[in-house]
Amino acid sequence: MRQKKPTLIITFASTTQAMAVEKYCTENGLPGRIIPVPREITAGCGLSWKAAPEDQQALTDALQSSGLGWESMHILEI
């Protein structure tokens, strides 16, 4: 059985937001990847960004400075 570990999950209100964040993060070398929203969370579009919890501040700063939006951030054991 896989060991669960803390994971940062960023959710989005729309698919457009999720795709814009994916493009921005990929182009700027930011950590993480797009995944389906874990079933423990309810989110608008069904897509989320998965990264390590220690990357939360860097991602928050980058997304805020770029003007990209998100719905919520969660730390889950997945």
Backbone as JSON Lines, residues from 0, in Angstrom:
{"i":0,"aa":"M","n":[0.84,-1.19,0.0],"ca":[0.0,0.0,0.0],"c":[0.88,1.25,0.0]}
{"i":1,"aa":"R","n":[0.47,2.26,-0.77],"ca":[1.23,3.5,-0.85],"c":[1.18,4.27,0.45]}
{"i":2,"aa":"Q","n":[2.29,4.88,0.78],"ca":[2.37,5.74,1.97],"c":[1.76,7.09,1.64]}
{"i":3,"aa":"K","n":[0.82,7.57,2.46],"ca":[0.24,8.89,2.24],"c":[1.19,9.94,2.77]}
{"i":4,"aa":"K","n":[1.25,11.08,2.06],"ca":[2.1,12.17,2.52],"c":[1.39,13.5,2.28]}
{"i":5,"aa":"P","n":[1.75,14.52,3.03],"ca":[1.11,15.83,2.84],"c":[1.36,16.37,1.44]}
{"i":6,"aa":"T","n":[0.31,16.89,0.84],"ca":[0.37,17.42,-0.53],"c":[-0.42,18.71,-0.59]}
{"i":7,"aa":"L","n":[0.14,19.71,-1.26],"ca":[-0.58,20.96,-1.5],"c":[-1.48,20.78,-2.71]}
{"i":8,"aa":"I","n":[-2.75,21.13,-2.54],"ca":[-3.73,21.09,-3.63],"c":[-4.31,22.49,-3.8]}
{"i":9,"aa":"I","n":[-4.21,23.02,-5.01],"ca":[-4.79,24.32,-5.34],"c":[-5.96,24.07,-6.29]}
{"i":10,"aa":"T","n":[-7.14,24.55,-5.92],"ca":[-8.33,24.33,-6.75],"c":[-8.69,25.61,-7.51]}
{"i":11,"aa":"F","n":[-9.5,25.43,-8.54],"ca":[-9.86,26.54,-9.43],"c":[-11.37,26.57,-9.66]}
{"i":12,"aa":"A","n":[-11.88,27.77,-9.9],"ca":[-13.31,27.94,-10.16],"c":[-13.66,27.55,-11.59]}
{"i":13,"aa":"S","n":[-12.67,27.62,-12.48],"ca":[-12.96,27.31,-13.88],"c":[-11.78,26.58,-14.51]}
{"i":14,"aa":"T","n":[-12.08,25.87,-15.57],"ca":[-11.04,25.17,-16.33],"c":[-10.07,26.17,-16.94]}
{"i":15,"aa":"T","n":[-10.57,27.33,-17.33],"ca":[-9.72,28.37,-17.9],"c":[-8.65,28.8,-16.91]}
{"i":16,"aa":"Q","n":[-9.03,28.98,-15.63],"ca":[-8.05,29.33,-14.59],"c":[-7.01,28.23,-14.45]}
{"i":17,"aa":"A","n":[-7.45,26.99,-14.41],"ca":[-6.54,25.86,-14.24],"c":[-5.54,25.78,-15.39]}
{"i":18,"aa":"M","n":[-6.01,25.96,-16.61],"ca":[-5.14,25.89,-17.77],"c":[-4.14,27.07,-17.8]}
{"i":19,"aa":"A","n":[-4.6,28.24,-17.38],"ca":[-3.71,29.41,-17.33],"c":[-2.61,29.2,-16.29]}
{"i":20,"aa":"V","n":[-2.96,28.65,-15.14],"ca":[-1.96,28.38,-14.11],"c":[-0.98,27.31,-14.59]}
{"i":21,"aa":"E","n":[-1.48,26.27,-15.23],"ca":[-0.59,25.23,-15.74],"c":[0.42,25.83,-16.73]}
{"i":22,"aa":"K","n":[-0.06,26.64,-17.66],"ca":[0.82,27.24,-18.65],"c":[1.85,28.15,-17.97]}
{"i":23,"aa":"Y","n":[1.39,28.98,-17.05],"ca":[2.3,29.91,-16.36],"c":[3.36,29.15,-15.56]}
{"i":24,"aa":"C","n":[2.94,28.16,-14.81],"ca":[3.88,27.4,-13.98],"c":[4.89,26.64,-14.83]}
{"i":25,"aa":"T","n":[4.44,26.06,-15.92],"ca":[5.33,25.32,-16.81],"c":[6.36,26.26,-17.44]}
{"i":26,"aa":"E","n":[5.89,27.4,-17.93],"ca":[6.79,28.36,-18.58],"c":[7.8,28.96,-17.61]}
{"i":27,"aa":"N","n":[7.43,29.05,-16.32],"ca":[8.29,29.71,-15.34],"c":[8.99,28.73,-14.41]}
{"i":28,"aa":"G","n":[8.92,27.44,-14.71],"ca":[9.64,26.44,-13.94],"c":[9.15,26.26,-12.51]}
{"i":29,"aa":"L","n":[7.88,26.55,-12.27],"ca":[7.32,26.38,-10.92],"c":[6.92,24.92,-10.7]}
{"i":30,"aa":"P","n":[7.04,24.44,-9.48],"ca":[6.78,23.03,-9.21],"c":[5.29,22.67,-9.24]}
{"i":31,"aa":"G","n":[5.02,21.43,-9.61],"ca":[3.66,20.9,-9.55],"c":[3.17,20.41,-10.89]}
{"i":32,"aa":"R","n":[1.9,19.95,-10.86],"ca":[1.26,19.46,-12.08],"c":[-0.25,19.46,-11.89]}
{"i":33,"aa":"I","n":[-0.97,19.43,-13.0],"ca":[-2.45,19.38,-12.98],"c":[-2.89,17.95,-12.68]}
{"i":34,"aa":"I","n":[-3.87,17.84,-11.77],"ca":[-4.48,16.54,-11.47],"c":[-5.99,16.74,-11.31]}
{"i":35,"aa":"P","n":[-6.78,15.67,-11.35],"ca":[-8.19,15.8,-11.0],"c":[-8.31,16.18,-9.52]}
{"i":36,"aa":"V","n":[-9.34,16.93,-9.17],"ca":[-9.53,17.31,-7.78],"c":[-9.74,16.05,-6.94]}
{"i":37,"aa":"P","n":[-9.0,15.89,-5.84],"ca":[-9.21,14.74,-4.97],"c":[-10.64,14.72,-4.43]}
{"i":38,"aa":"R","n":[-11.17,13.55,-4.19],"ca":[-12.58,13.46,-3.77],"c":[-12.84,14.06,-2.4]}
{"i":39,"aa":"E","n":[-11.8,14.31,-1.62],"ca":[-11.96,14.94,-0.3],"c":[-12.34,16.42,-0.41]}
{"i":40,"aa":"I","n":[-12.18,17.0,-1.6],"ca":[-12.45,18.42,-1.83],"c":[-13.54,18.57,-2.88]}
{"i":41,"aa":"T","n":[-14.37,19.59,-2.71],"ca":[-15.33,19.96,-3.74],"c":[-14.82,21.23,-4.38]}
{"i":42,"aa":"A","n":[-14.67,21.22,-5.69],"ca":[-14.17,22.4,-6.4],"c":[-14.95,22.6,-7.68]}
{"i":43,"aa":"G","n":[-14.91,23.83,-8.16],"ca":[-15.71,24.23,-9.31],"c":[-15.46,23.48,-10.6]}
{"i":44,"aa":"C","n":[-14.22,23.33,-11.02],"ca":[-13.99,22.83,-12.38],"c":[-13.51,21.38,-12.45]}
{"i":45,"aa":"G","n":[-13.12,20.79,-11.35],"ca":[-12.68,19.4,-11.37],"c":[-11.2,19.22,-11.58]}
{"i":46,"aa":"L","n":[-10.46,20.32,-11.82],"ca":[-9.0,20.25,-11.97],"c":[-8.33,20.96,-10.8]}
{"i":47,"aa":"S","n":[-7.14,20.5,-10.45],"ca":[-6.38,21.14,-9.38],"c":[-4.9,21.07,-9.68]}
{"i":48,"aa":"W","n":[-4.11,21.84,-8.96],"ca":[-2.66,21.85,-9.09],"c":[-2.09,21.16,-7.87]}
{"i":49,"aa":"K","n":[-1.24,20.18,-8.09],"ca":[-0.64,19.4,-7.01],"c":[0.83,19.77,-6.9]}
{"i":50,"aa":"A","n":[1.28,20.06,-5.66],"ca":[2.68,20.39,-5.41],"c":[3.02,20.0,-3.97]}
{"i":51,"aa":"A","n":[4.28,20.13,-3.63],"ca":[4.72,19.85,-2.27],"c":[4.31,21.01,-1.36]}
{"i":52,"aa":"P","n":[3.95,20.72,-0.11],"ca":[3.53,21.78,0.82],"c":[4.57,22.88,0.99]}
{"i":53,"aa":"E","n":[5.85,22.52,0.92],"ca":[6.89,23.54,1.09],"c":[6.96,24.53,-0.08]}
{"i":54,"aa":"D","n":[6.25,24.24,-1.17],"ca":[6.21,25.14,-2.32],"c":[5.03,26.11,-2.26]}
{"i":55,"aa":"Q","n":[4.23,26.06,-1.2],"ca":[3.02,26.87,-1.12],"c":[3.32,28.37,-1.21]}
{"i":56,"aa":"Q","n":[4.29,28.86,-0.46],"ca":[4.56,30.3,-0.47],"c":[5.07,30.76,-1.83]}
{"i":57,"aa":"A","n":[5.96,29.99,-2.44],"ca":[6.48,30.37,-3.76],"c":[5.36,30.4,-4.8]}
{"i":58,"aa":"L","n":[4.48,29.4,-4.76],"ca":[3.36,29.37,-5.71],"c":[2.39,30.51,-5.45]}
{"i":59,"aa":"T","n":[2.07,30.77,-4.19],"ca":[1.16,31.87,-3.85],"c":[1.72,33.2,-4.34]}
{"i":60,"aa":"D","n":[2.98,33.45,-4.05],"ca":[3.61,34.71,-4.48],"c":[3.6,34.84,-6.0]}
{"i":61,"aa":"A","n":[3.96,33.77,-6.7],"ca":[4.02,33.8,-8.16],"c":[2.63,34.03,-8.76]}
{"i":62,"aa":"L","n":[1.63,33.33,-8.26],"ca":[0.28,33.47,-8.81],"c":[-0.29,34.85,-8.52]}
{"i":63,"aa":"Q","n":[-0.04,35.37,-7.32],"ca":[-0.52,36.72,-6.99],"c":[0.15,37.78,-7.86]}
{"i":64,"aa":"S","n":[1.45,37.67,-8.04],"ca":[2.15,38.67,-8.83],"c":[1.78,38.61,-10.32]}
{"i":65,"aa":"S","n":[1.38,37.43,-10.78],"ca":[0.99,37.28,-12.19],"c":[-0.47,37.65,-12.43]}
{"i":66,"aa":"G","n":[-1.24,37.78,-11.37],"ca":[-2.66,38.11,-11.51],"c":[-3.55,36.92,-11.8]}
{"i":67,"aa":"L","n":[-2.99,35.71,-11.71],"ca":[-3.78,34.5,-11.95],"c":[-4.6,34.16,-10.71]}
{"i":68,"aa":"G","n":[-5.82,33.68,-10.93],"ca":[-6.71,33.36,-9.82],"c":[-6.76,31.89,-9.5]}
{"i":69,"aa":"W","n":[-7.22,31.6,-8.28],"ca":[-7.47,30.24,-7.84],"c":[-8.61,30.28,-6.85]}
{"i":70,"aa":"E","n":[-9.18,29.14,-6.57],"ca":[-10.33,29.07,-5.67],"c":[-9.89,28.87,-4.22]}
{"i":71,"aa":"S","n":[-9.08,27.84,-3.96],"ca":[-8.64,27.58,-2.59],"c":[-7.37,26.75,-2.6]}
{"i":72,"aa":"M","n":[-6.71,26.71,-1.43],"ca":[-5.52,25.88,-1.24],"c":[-5.75,24.99,-0.04]}
{"i":73,"aa":"H","n":[-5.32,23.73,-0.17],"ca":[-5.49,22.74,0.89],"c":[-4.21,21.92,1.03]}
{"i":74,"aa":"I","n":[-3.93,21.48,2.24],"ca":[-2.88,20.49,2.47],"c":[-3.61,19.2,2.83]}
{"i":75,"aa":"L","n":[-3.45,18.18,1.99],"ca":[-4.14,16.9,2.2],"c":[-3.11,15.77,2.33]}
{"i":76,"aa":"E","n":[-3.49,14.73,3.01],"ca":[-2.69,13.5,3.07],"c":[-3.17,12.61,1.93]}
{"i":77,"aa":"I","n":[-2.41,12.6,0.83],"ca":[-2.81,11.75,-0.31],"c":[-1.61,10.96,-0.82]}
